[in-house]
Amino acid sequence: MRRRPRWILTISVLVIAVGIAVWSKYFDGPPEKCKPVIDFLDYSRSQASKIDSKGNEGVPTVAEDAAYQQWADGLAERSQKVTDPGLAAQTTEVAQLANQFVTSLPTLRSQIQGRAPGAPPPPQMYEMSLLNDRIVAKLADLRKTCS
């Protein structure tokens, strides 16, 4: 029984490795139109981690408003870099919702400070919760589209 030369096996392995590398580089990944969206999502995730790391429970303080404003401004800036019309509309909507969330923080704070102990949460709390849910849902849609 004759054995095949090792160089045939070596060449076969190299051809397969090069094929896999080319496939992963050019065909296996998000489309080009999704690169700015991925940057948008990564920025939002990093800012959320940054805000959460402060460990403040409840309504954000006036001092924390700057972090939220930076998040909303960064989303608006990154949404302008998205060129695909459908994705641009989605990222712009998320940026607008984030801005709406940030501008509602002072109203929420004043409503909470003016309520009696044991009173139900103010209406602004529910509105902010709905805004947050919409932002999270839109980000999830974008992540699903560009994954």
C-alpha positions in Angstrom: 0.0 0.0 0.0 1.4 3.3 -1.1 1.0 6.4 1.0 0.3 9.8 -0.5 3.0 12.4 -0.2 2.6 14.8 2.7 2.9 17.8 0.5 -0.5 17.0 -1.0 -2.1 17.1 2.4 -0.2 20.3 3.3 -1.4 22.0 0.1 -4.9 20.9 0.7 -4.9 22.3 4.2 -3.5 25.6 3.0 -6.1 25.9 0.2 -8.9 25.3 2.7 -7.4 27.8 5.2 -7.1 30.5 2.5 -10.6 29.8 1.4 -11.9 30.2 4.9 -9.9 33.4 5.4 -11.3 34.9 2.1 -14.8 33.9 3.0 -14.7 35.4 6.5 -13.0 38.6 5.2 -15.4 39.4 2.3 -18.6 37.4 2.7 -19.1 36.5 6.4 -20.0 39.7 8.2 -22.4 42.6 8.3 -23.0 44.4 5.0 -21.1 47.6 4.4 -24.2 49.7 5.0 -24.3 48.4 8.6 -20.8 49.6 9.7 -22.0 53.0 10.8 -25.0 51.3 12.5 -22.7 49.0 14.4 -20.7 52.0 15.5 -24.0 53.6 16.6 -25.0 50.5 18.6 -21.5 50.1 20.1 -21.5 53.7 21.3 -24.9 53.4 22.8 -23.9 50.2 24.6 -20.7 51.8 25.9 -22.5 54.9 27.1 -25.1 52.8 28.9 -22.4 50.9 30.7 -20.7 54.1 31.6 -24.0 55.6 33.0 -24.8 52.3 34.8 -21.4 52.1 36.4 -22.1 55.1 38.5 -24.5 52.9 40.4 -27.1 55.5 41.0 -30.6 54.1 41.6 -33.7 56.0 40.9 -34.0 59.4 39.1 -30.7 60.7 37.6 -29.3 63.7 39.5 -28.6 67.1 37.9 -24.9 66.1 37.9 -25.7 63.0 35.8 -27.6 64.9 33.2 -24.3 65.6 31.4 -23.7 61.9 30.9 -27.2 61.4 29.4 -26.8 64.5 27.2 -23.5 63.2 26.0 -25.2 59.9 25.1 -28.0 61.6 23.2 -25.6 64.0 21.4 -23.3 61.1 20.4 -26.3 59.1 19.0 -27.4 62.1 17.0 -23.8 62.6 15.6 -23.5 58.9 14.7 -27.0 58.7 13.1 -25.9 61.3 10.6 -23.1 59.0 9.4 -25.6 56.3 8.4 -26.2 56.4 4.6 -28.7 53.7 4.0 -32.2 55.4 3.9 -34.0 52.8 6.0 -31.3 52.5 8.6 -30.8 56.2 8.7 -34.5 56.7 9.5 -34.2 54.2 12.3 -31.1 55.7 13.9 -32.4 59.2 13.6 -35.6 58.1 15.4 -33.5 56.5 18.2 -31.5 59.7 18.5 -34.6 61.8 18.7 -36.1 59.5 21.3 -32.9 59.8 23.3 -33.0 63.6 23.1 -36.6 63.5 24.2 -35.6 61.3 27.1 -32.8 63.7 28.2 -35.0 66.8 27.9 -37.6 65.2 30.1 -35.3 64.5 33.0 -35.7 67.9 34.7 -39.5 67.7 34.5 -39.4 64.2 36.0 -37.1 65.4 38.8 -39.4 68.3 39.7 -42.5 66.1 39.7 -40.8 63.6 42.0 -39.6 66.3 44.4 -43.1 67.8 44.6 -45.0 64.7 45.4 -46.1 63.6 48.9 -44.6 60.5 50.5 -46.4 57.4 49.5 -48.1 59.1 46.5 -48.2 57.2 43.2 -45.4 57.9 40.7 -45.9 61.0 38.7 -47.2 60.8 35.1 -43.8 61.8 33.7 -42.3 58.5 35.2 -44.6 56.5 33.0 -43.8 58.6 29.9 -40.1 58.2 30.6 -40.5 54.4 31.0 -42.3 54.2 27.6 -39.6 56.3 26.0 -37.0 53.9 27.4 -38.9 50.9 26.2 -39.1 52.4 22.7 -35.4 53.2 22.6 -34.5 49.7 23.8 -36.9 48.1 21.2 -35.5 50.3 18.3 -31.9 49.4 19.3 -32.8 45.7 19.3 -34.3 46.1 15.9 -31.2 47.7 14.6 -29.0 45.1 16.2 -31.1 42.3 14.6 -31.0 44.0 11.2 -27.2 44.4 11.3 -26.1 41.3 13.0 
